[in-house]
Amino acid sequence: MSVQSELEQAEAAASALAEGRVVVMPRGRKGEPVEVPASVVRVLAEVLDHARRGEPVRVIADDEEITTQQAADLLNVSRPYLVGLVDRGEIPSRKVGTRRRLKLSDVLLYREVDQARRLEAVNALAAEAQELGLY
């Protein structure tokens, strides 16, 4: 049996997940095999994809709260800009003392909607440029 690098292990596991099904065998062969739910298999596939590219991975729950700085980093904006989004009600938050906390799921939803809005604007500009014969 050859020793595989972490990258090779991630690639092999990702290939195995292509089938979309994972069964866990209990240790010592006692007990019945357990099938991993499809939602967890999708997360595992995403984690392995990042690992295969050599990217660090951290799995956290969607309802985990993050700081304004973490949210700003996630959105690739400055913290003051993010605070403005929160103040305008574009991203919900709650106060813990004098600090704001945001749900990760709310920040990810904002990012998804913002990206869709940007793509729509780019498509509209491209269509206008084509109509004007600039493209």
C-alpha positions, -999 to +999 in steps of 0.1 A: +000+000+000+015+033-011+014+064+011-006+092-005-002+129+000-031+149+014-037+163-021-038+128-036-062+116-008-085+146-015-085+139-052-093+102-046-120+110-022-135+137-045-136+111-073-153+086-050-179+113-041-188+118-077-213+089-072-230+111-046-232+084-019-212+078+012-215+048+035-198+048+069-187+014+084-186+013+122-153+002+137-148-034+145-175-044+120-202-042+147-234-026+138-249-017+105-234+005+078-247+041+080-254+061+048-244+098+051-272+122+042-270+138+007-267+173+022-236+162+041-221+146+010-225+179-009-206+197+019-179+170+019-175+173-018-171+211-015-145+207+013-126+181-008-126+204-038-110+232-017-085+207-002-076+194-037-067+230-046-046+233-015-069+259+001-075+258+038-111+249+049-132+257+079-167+243+083-190+265+103-228+266+108-249+290+088-264+305+119-229+312+134-224+349+142-195+368+129-180+402+136-183+432+113-146+428+103-151+391+094-181+400+074-162+428+056-134+404+048-159+379+035-175+405+012-141+420+003-152+455+015-139+479+042-154+476+077-168+512+075-186+503+043-200+472+058-212+491+089-230+515+064-248+485+049-258+473+083-270+509+093-291+510+061-307+477+070-292+459+040-277+432+063-294+424+096-274+425+128-277+425+165-258+443+192-238+426+218-228+454+241-214+480+218-204+455+191-225+443+162-228+406+153-241+393+120-253+359+110-231+342+085-261+331+065-273+368+062-239+379+050-237+350+025-272+359+012-263+395+008-232+384-012-252+362-034-279+389-041-251+415-047-233+393-071-265+387-090-272+424-091-237+431-104-240+404-131-273+419-142-258+454-145-228+440-166-252+422-189-273+453-193-242+474-202-230+447-226-264+447-243-264+485-246-229+485-260-239+460-286-269+480-296-247+511-300-223+491-321-195+495-295-191+458-289 
